[in-house]
Amino acid sequence: MNRRPIRKIHGEESLAKDVGARIRSRRRELGLDAKDFAACVGVTTYHIAQWENGIRCIQTVFLLPVATRLNVSVDWLLRGENE
C-alpha cells in the first residue's frame, strides 16, 4: 500500500515557530524556568522545548492555560496582538 506523506498546512511551521518564540520570550521575561512552567501548564519540559523550538505547534487545549500563566491573551500567543 502506497502512503503519501502527510502534508503540513500552509504556514503551520511558521506559526509554530512564532508562537514558540513568544512563549519562550514571555516565560523568560517572567523569570520562569521550563520545569516550573511545564508543571503549571500540565505538560512535560519536553513539550515546552518542542513548542519553544517551533518543532510542534501548541495544541489548542493548552492555549488558555499557557496564556493565563504567561499573563497574555490567546490572541497574543497566536498572532502577537492584543497583549
C-alpha positions as CSV (number, residue, x, y, z in Angstrom):
1,M,0.0,0.0,0.0
2,N,1.4,3.4,-1.0
3,R,1.1,6.0,1.6
4,R,1.6,9.7,0.8
5,P,3.4,11.8,3.3
6,I,1.3,13.9,5.4
7,R,1.4,17.5,4.2
8,K,1.7,20.3,6.6
9,I,-0.9,23.0,6.4
10,H,0.4,26.1,4.7
11,G,2.1,28.3,7.3
12,E,1.9,25.8,10.1
13,E,5.7,25.6,10.5
14,S,5.9,29.4,10.6
15,L,3.1,29.6,13.1
16,A,4.7,27.0,15.4
17,K,8.0,29.0,15.4
18,D,6.3,32.3,16.0
19,V,4.1,31.0,18.9
20,G,7.1,29.2,20.3
21,A,9.3,32.3,20.2
22,R,6.6,34.3,22.0
23,I,6.2,31.6,24.7
24,R,9.9,31.4,25.3
25,S,10.3,35.2,25.4
26,R,7.5,35.8,27.8
27,R,8.4,32.9,30.0
28,R,11.9,34.2,30.4
29,E,10.6,37.7,30.9
30,L,8.7,36.5,33.8
31,G,11.7,34.6,35.2
32,L,10.0,31.1,34.9
33,D,12.2,28.1,34.2
34,A,10.9,25.5,31.8
35,K,10.3,22.9,34.6
36,D,8.1,25.1,36.7
37,F,6.3,26.5,33.7
38,A,5.6,22.9,32.4
39,A,4.3,21.9,35.8
40,C,1.9,24.9,36.0
41,V,0.6,24.2,32.5
42,G,0.3,20.4,32.9
43,V,2.8,19.2,30.4
44,T,6.4,18.0,30.4
45,T,9.5,20.0,29.8
46,Y,9.8,18.1,26.5
47,H,6.6,19.7,25.3
48,I,7.8,23.1,26.3
49,A,11.0,22.6,24.4
50,Q,9.1,21.3,21.3
51,W,6.8,24.4,21.4
52,E,9.6,26.9,22.0
53,N,11.8,25.5,19.3
54,G,9.0,25.5,16.8
55,I,9.1,21.8,16.3
56,R,5.4,21.3,17.3
57,C,2.6,23.7,17.4
58,I,0.9,24.1,20.8
59,Q,-2.3,22.1,21.0
60,T,-5.5,24.1,21.4
61,V,-6.2,22.5,24.8
62,F,-3.1,24.2,26.2
63,L,-3.6,27.7,24.7
64,L,-5.7,29.0,27.6
65,P,-3.5,27.6,30.4
66,V,-0.3,28.8,28.8
67,A,-1.8,32.3,28.1
68,T,-3.1,32.5,31.7
69,R,0.2,31.5,33.2
70,L,2.1,34.0,31.0
71,N,-0.4,36.8,31.7
72,V,-1.2,37.3,28.0
73,S,-4.1,36.8,25.7
74,V,-4.6,33.8,23.4
75,D,-4.6,36.3,20.5
76,W,-1.1,37.5,21.6
77,L,0.1,33.9,21.7
78,L,-1.2,33.1,18.2
79,R,-0.8,36.5,16.4
80,G,1.4,38.7,18.6
81,E,-1.5,41.1,19.0
82,N,-3.7,42.5,21.9
83,E,-1.2,41.9,24.7
